[in-house]
């Protein structure tokens, strides 16, 4: 639900929203803080068997698949795929929350299932964050099974041209953290602010699961805490 509010400020404001976000890691946070997931590689070293691998990481550096350099001939690039599986039991207190499954980076195509069901379309491209709404798929208080199929080479030619055929080593895997993003059932998904030199502001908000007829914004002075302006849509 998109809402736009317009009002005039005479002081420099601090915009504060009473909204909290919780982050629950399913992986480790970096190369020195990892969590073992079940793993099977399709080709190359140590392929064809289920074992474990630390997440986040690149599978080549843990004895799986094959090494390739981006400037090599495309025909020589290995095309192995990695299958990841992770079992976890989230606390029952997550019931009634809005839940996103967030990947900070996967090389290169990622197809994701939760409890045997697709969470959304395959994500293509390694170097940026992506998320899926899993509110209706996650089972709080019970064991959940997360499955991620990762293709080292993308099915998108432009992604391969940008990411796989450059002057560096080509790696595969879930190489950045994975977490659950826990939000209130009603929350602000996105906020944009158009601030003008005359002191006017236009705020456009994207509200999730809100049944409210009105949205009220209160702006305060950060130095004194004094209310500067209010606006109601």
C-alpha positions in Angstrom: 0.0 0.0 0.0 1.6 3.3 -1.2 1.0 6.5 0.8 2.4 10.0 0.0 2.5 12.8 2.6 3.5 16.4 2.1 4.4 19.0 4.7 6.7 21.9 5.4 9.6 21.9 7.9 11.3 24.9 9.3 14.1 23.0 11.2 16.4 20.2 10.2 14.5 17.1 11.3 15.2 13.6 12.5 12.7 11.1 11.1 12.1 8.2 13.5 9.9 5.2 12.9 8.9 2.8 15.7 9.7 -0.3 13.8 12.1 -3.1 14.8 13.8 -5.7 12.6 15.3 -8.9 13.9 18.0 -10.8 12.1 18.4 -14.6 12.7 21.5 -16.1 10.9 21.2 -19.5 9.3 24.8 -19.4 8.2 27.9 -17.9 9.7 28.8 -14.2 9.3 32.1 -14.4 7.4 35.0 -16.7 6.5 36.0 -17.0 10.2 32.5 -17.6 11.4 30.8 -20.4 9.4 28.0 -23.0 9.9 28.1 -26.4 8.3 25.4 -27.2 5.8 24.8 -30.5 3.9 26.3 -30.3 0.5 26.7 -32.3 -2.8 28.7 -31.2 -5.9 27.7 -32.5 -9.3 31.1 -32.7 -11.0 34.8 -32.4 -10.4 36.5 -33.1 -7.1 34.6 -34.9 -4.3 31.4 -34.9 -6.4 28.4 -37.1 -6.3 28.3 -37.7 -2.5 26.5 -35.9 0.3 28.9 -34.4 2.8 29.1 -31.0 4.6 30.6 -27.6 3.7 31.0 -24.4 5.7 28.6 -21.5 4.8 29.6 -18.9 3.7 32.4 -20.1 1.4 33.4 -21.0 -2.1 33.2 -24.8 -2.8 36.4 -24.9 -4.8 38.4 -23.8 -1.7 37.0 -26.7 0.2 38.0 -29.5 -2.2 34.9 -29.6 -4.5 34.4 -29.0 -8.2 37.0 -27.4 -10.5 39.1 -24.2 -10.6 38.7 -22.0 -13.7 40.0 -18.6 -14.7 37.6 -16.2 -16.3 39.9 -15.4 -19.3 40.2 -19.0 -20.3 38.1 -20.2 -23.3 34.5 -20.5 -22.4 34.4 -24.1 -23.6 36.9 -25.1 -20.9 34.9 -23.7 -18.0 33.5 -26.2 -15.6 29.7 -26.1 -15.1 29.2 -27.9 -11.8 26.3 -27.3 -9.6 26.1 -27.4 -5.8 23.2 -28.7 -3.8 22.8 -27.3 -0.3 20.5 -28.4 2.5 20.1 -27.0 6.0 17.7 -28.0 8.7 16.8 -25.6 11.4 14.0 -25.1 14.0 13.0 -21.4 14.5 11.4 -20.4 17.7 7.6 -20.5 18.0 7.6 -16.8 18.8 8.0 -16.1 15.1 4.4 -17.0 14.5 2.4 -13.9 13.4 5.6 -12.1 12.1 6.5 -11.2 8.6 9.5 -13.3 7.5 12.0 -12.8 4.7 14.7 -15.2 3.7 17.7 -13.1 2.8 20.9 -14.1 0.8 23.7 -11.6 0.8 25.4 -13.2 -2.3 25.4 -16.5 -4.2 27.5 -17.5 -7.2 25.8 -17.5 -9.5 22.2 -18.8 -10.0 20.2 -19.8 -6.9 17.0 -21.8 -6.9 15.6 -22.0 -3.4 13.0 -24.3 -1.7 11.7 -24.2 1.8 10.0 -27.4 3.2 9.8 -28.7 -0.4 8.2 -25.7 -1.9 9.6 -23.0 -4.2 10.1 -19.7 -2.5 10.2 -17.8 -5.8 11.9 -17.5 -9.1 15.6 -18.4 -9.6 17.9 -15.6 -8.7 20.7 -14.8 -11.2 23.7 -12.7 -10.4 26.3 -13.1 -7.6 27.2 -9.7 -6.3 24.0 -8.3 -4.7 21.5 -9.2 -2.0 18.2 -10.8 -2.7 15.3 -11.9 -0.5 12.1 -14.0 -0.5 8.9 -13.6 1.5 8.6 -16.9 3.3 5.9 -15.9 5.8 3.5 -18.6 4.6 6.2 -21.3 4.2 8.2 -21.2 7.4 7.0 -23.3 10.3 7.8 -21.7 13.6 8.6 -24.1 16.4 9.1 -27.0 14.0 12.0 -28.4 11.9 12.3 -26.6 8.6 14.4 -27.8 5.6 16.0 -25.2 3.4 17.4 -26.3 0.0 19.4 -24.2 -2.3 20.6 -25.4 -5.8 23.5 -23.3 -7.0 24.7 -23.1 -10.6 28.3 -21.8 -11.0 27.5 -20.7 -14.5 24.3 -18.7 -15.1 21.7 -19.4 -17.7 21.7 -15.7 -18.4 24.3 -14.8 -21.0 24.6 -11.2 -19.8 25.3 -12.3 -16.3 28.0 -14.7 -17.5 29.6 -11.9 -19.6 29.7 -9.6 -16.7 30.6 -12.0 -13.9 32.1 -15.2 -15.4 34.4 -14.0 -18.2 36.5 -11.4 -16.4 40.1 -11.3 -15.3 39.8 -13.3 -12.1 39.2 -16.8 -10.7 35.7 -18.1 -11.1 34.2 -19.5 -7.9 30.8 -21.1 -7.0 28.8 -21.3 -3.8 26.9 -19.4 -1.1 29.7 -17.0 -0.4 28.0 -14.5 1.8 25.7 -14.8 4.9 22.1 -16.1 4.9 19.6 -15.0 7.4 15.9 -14.7 8.4 14.7 -11.1 8.5 11.9 -10.9 11.1 9.5 -7.9 10.9 6.2 -6.9 12.5 3.2 -8.1 10.5 2.5 -4.5 9.8 5.6 -2.6 8.7 7.1 -0.1 6.3 8.8 -2.0 3.5 10.2 1.1 1.7 10.4 4.8 2.3 11.4 7.5 -0.1 11.9 11.2 0.8 11.8 14.1 -1.6 13.3 17.1 0.3 13.2 20.5 -1.3 15.2 23.7 -0.7 12.0 25.5 0.6 11.8 23.1 3.5 9.0 21.0 2.1 9.1 17.2 2.2 7.2 14.6 0.2 7.3 11.1 1.8 6.2 8.0 -0.1 5.9 4.8 1.9 5.2 1.2 1.0 3.2 -0.3 3.8 2.8 -4.1 4.2 -0.3 -5.8 5.7 -1.6 -2.4 7.0 -5.3 -2.1 7.5 -5.0 1.4 8.9 -7.0 4.2 7.2 -4.3 6.8 8.1 -0.6 7.0 8.3 0.8 9.6 10.8 4.4 10.9 10.7 5.9 12.8 13.6 9.1 14.8 13.1 11.2 15.8 16.1 14.2 18.0 16.6 17.2 15.7 17.4 18.7 18.2 19.8 15.7 18.9 22.0 13.3 16.1 21.2 10.7 18.7 20.5 8.0 17.9 18.0 8.6 19.9 14.9 5.9 18.8 12.5 3.2 16.1 12.0 1.5 14.9 8.9 -1.4 12.5 8.4 -2.4 10.9 5.1 
